[in-house]
Amino acid sequence: MRFRLQGCDPATGLDCVGLVWAAYAAAGVRLVRPGDYPLRGWARERVEAGLVAAGFAPVADEAVGDVALIALAAGQFHLGLIGAASLVQAHAGLRRVVETPLGRESGVVERWRFRGGEGTFEE
């Protein structure tokens, strides 16, 4: 699957937000996703507020399907999906969705689990 900035359709490409929202849609959970967000520059607090508004809550344990909040260089934040032993993410540099080993070097700083409800973002 290819990467596309603000991509939300697996047929045309996904970014990290689109990947998470498309995966939950495939599992039967329809979330209203944020629109017009930048590729870079959102503070951690703003990303976390968006996850809360969409019905996610931070968790201490780890389960398949959780959303990973990933800290990248220069204070950037990114989202991925936690698998059994991997991390699935829309990689802007590689221009595609990739699966990588889930380990300390993955940059995951927090895990989020869907708790229900509707997001407050508008398309």
VOPARO-310636 format. One record per residue (C-alpha): residue number from 1; residue in one letter; x, y, z. Coordinates in steps of 0.1 Angstrom, whole numbers. Layout:
BEGIN
<baro seq="NUM" type="A" u="X" v="Y" w="Z"/>
...
This chain:
BEGIN
<baro seq="1" type="M" u="0" v="0" w="0"/>
<baro seq="2" type="R" u="14" v="34" w="-9"/>
<baro seq="3" type="F" u="18" v="65" w="13"/>
<baro seq="4" type="R" u="-2" v="96" w="5"/>
<baro seq="5" type="L" u="-3" v="128" w="27"/>
<baro seq="6" type="Q" u="-37" v="130" w="43"/>
<baro seq="7" type="G" u="-46" v="97" w="25"/>
<baro seq="8" type="C" u="-75" v="79" w="39"/>
<baro seq="9" type="D" u="-83" v="54" w="12"/>
<baro seq="10" type="P" u="-63" v="22" w="9"/>
<baro seq="11" type="A" u="-69" v="22" w="-29"/>
<baro seq="12" type="T" u="-51" v="55" w="-33"/>
<baro seq="13" type="G" u="-27" v="57" w="-4"/>
<baro seq="14" type="L" u="-26" v="63" w="34"/>
<baro seq="15" type="D" u="-8" v="84" w="58"/>
<baro seq="16" type="C" u="-4" v="74" w="95"/>
<baro seq="17" type="V" u="-38" v="88" w="105"/>
<baro seq="18" type="G" u="-55" v="73" w="75"/>
<baro seq="19" type="L" u="-39" v="39" w="82"/>
<baro seq="20" type="V" u="-53" v="38" w="117"/>
<baro seq="21" type="W" u="-88" v="51" w="106"/>
<baro seq="22" type="A" u="-89" v="26" w="76"/>
<baro seq="23" type="A" u="-79" v="-3" w="98"/>
<baro seq="24" type="Y" u="-106" v="4" w="124"/>
<baro seq="25" type="A" u="-131" v="9" w="95"/>
<baro seq="26" type="A" u="-121" v="-25" w="82"/>
<baro seq="27" type="A" u="-128" v="-39" w="116"/>
<baro seq="28" type="G" u="-163" v="-23" w="116"/>
<baro seq="29" type="V" u="-155" v="7" w="137"/>
<baro seq="30" type="R" u="-162" v="40" w="119"/>
<baro seq="31" type="L" u="-143" v="70" w="132"/>
<baro seq="32" type="V" u="-146" v="105" w="121"/>
<baro seq="33" type="R" u="-110" v="114" w="112"/>
<baro seq="34" type="P" u="-93" v="148" w="116"/>
<baro seq="35" type="G" u="-91" v="168" w="84"/>
<baro seq="36" type="D" u="-65" v="193" w="72"/>
<baro seq="37" type="Y" u="-37" v="183" w="96"/>
<baro seq="38" type="P" u="-1" v="190" w="88"/>
<baro seq="39" type="L" u="25" v="163" w="80"/>
<baro seq="40" type="R" u="47" v="178" w="107"/>
<baro seq="41" type="G" u="43" v="202" w="136"/>
<baro seq="42" type="W" u="15" v="190" w="158"/>
<baro seq="43" type="A" u="25" v="190" w="195"/>
<baro seq="44" type="R" u="20" v="157" w="214"/>
<baro seq="45" type="E" u="-9" v="173" w="234"/>
<baro seq="46" type="R" u="-28" v="180" w="202"/>
<baro seq="47" type="V" u="-23" v="145" w="188"/>
<baro seq="48" type="E" u="-34" v="130" w="222"/>
<baro seq="49" type="A" u="-64" v="153" w="223"/>
<baro seq="50" type="G" u="-74" v="140" w="188"/>
<baro seq="51" type="L" u="-71" v="104" w="199"/>
<baro seq="52" type="V" u="-93" v="111" w="230"/>
<baro seq="53" type="A" u="-119" v="129" w="208"/>
<baro seq="54" type="A" u="-120" v="99" w="185"/>
<baro seq="55" type="G" u="-127" v="75" w="214"/>
<baro seq="56" type="F" u="-93" v="63" w="223"/>
<baro seq="57" type="A" u="-77" v="61" w="258"/>
<baro seq="58" type="P" u="-41" v="56" w="268"/>
<baro seq="59" type="V" u="-33" v="21" w="282"/>
<baro seq="60" type="A" u="-3" v="7" w="301"/>
<baro seq="61" type="D" u="-5" v="-28" w="287"/>
<baro seq="62" type="E" u="-1" v="-38" w="250"/>
<baro seq="63" type="A" u="-26" v="-55" w="228"/>
<baro seq="64" type="V" u="-29" v="-63" w="191"/>
<baro seq="65" type="G" u="-48" v="-34" w="174"/>
<baro seq="66" type="D" u="-37" v="-7" w="198"/>
<baro seq="67" type="V" u="-26" v="26" w="183"/>
<baro seq="68" type="A" u="10" v="34" w="189"/>
<baro seq="69" type="L" u="20" v="70" w="195"/>
<baro seq="70" type="I" u="55" v="72" w="181"/>
<baro seq="71" type="A" u="81" v="100" w="188"/>
<baro seq="72" type="L" u="102" v="108" w="158"/>
<baro seq="73" type="A" u="132" v="131" w="155"/>
<baro seq="74" type="A" u="128" v="169" w="160"/>
<baro seq="75" type="G" u="97" v="165" w="182"/>
<baro seq="76" type="Q" u="75" v="150" w="155"/>
<baro seq="77" type="F" u="48" v="125" w="164"/>
<baro seq="78" type="H" u="34" v="96" w="143"/>
<baro seq="79" type="L" u="8" v="69" w="146"/>
<baro seq="80" type="G" u="11" v="32" w="140"/>
<baro seq="81" type="L" u="-8" v="0" w="147"/>
<baro seq="82" type="I" u="6" v="-26" w="171"/>
<baro seq="83" type="G" u="6" v="-62" w="158"/>
<baro seq="84" type="A" u="16" v="-94" w="177"/>
<baro seq="85" type="A" u="53" v="-87" w="173"/>
<baro seq="86" type="S" u="53" v="-59" w="148"/>
<baro seq="87" type="L" u="44" v="-23" w="141"/>
<baro seq="88" type="V" u="25" v="-13" w="110"/>
<baro seq="89" type="Q" u="29" v="23" w="99"/>
<baro seq="90" type="A" u="26" v="45" w="69"/>
<baro seq="91" type="H" u="62" v="55" w="63"/>
<baro seq="92" type="A" u="65" v="89" w="45"/>
<baro seq="93" type="G" u="102" v="83" w="38"/>
<baro seq="94" type="L" u="97" v="50" w="21"/>
<baro seq="95" type="R" u="64" v="62" w="5"/>
<baro seq="96" type="R" u="45" v="30" w="16"/>
<baro seq="97" type="V" u="29" v="12" w="45"/>
<baro seq="98" type="V" u="54" v="-10" w="62"/>
<baro seq="99" type="E" u="56" v="-36" w="89"/>
<baro seq="100" type="T" u="86" v="-34" w="112"/>
<baro seq="101" type="P" u="97" v="-53" w="143"/>
<baro seq="102" type="L" u="82" v="-39" w="175"/>
<baro seq="103" type="G" u="110" v="-32" w="199"/>
<baro seq="104" type="R" u="126" v="-5" w="220"/>
<baro seq="105" type="E" u="140" v="12" w="189"/>
<baro seq="106" type="S" u="105" v="16" w="174"/>
<baro seq="107" type="G" u="100" v="49" w="192"/>
<baro seq="108" type="V" u="66" v="40" w="207"/>
<baro seq="109" type="V" u="60" v="63" w="237"/>
<baro seq="110" type="E" u="24" v="55" w="244"/>
<baro seq="111" type="R" u="-3" v="30" w="235"/>
<baro seq="112" type="W" u="-39" v="39" w="229"/>
<baro seq="113" type="R" u="-70" v="16" w="228"/>
<baro seq="114" type="F" u="-104" v="24" w="213"/>
<baro seq="115" type="R" u="-129" v="27" w="241"/>
<baro seq="116" type="G" u="-160" v="36" w="220"/>
<baro seq="117" type="G" u="-179" v="67" w="213"/>
<baro seq="118" type="E" u="-177" v="90" w="183"/>
<baro seq="119" type="G" u="-149" v="114" w="174"/>
<baro seq="120" type="T" u="-156" v="151" w="173"/>
<baro seq="121" type="F" u="-134" v="158" w="143"/>
<baro seq="122" type="E" u="-151" v="167" w="110"/>
<baro seq="123" type="E" u="-140" v="155" w="76"/>
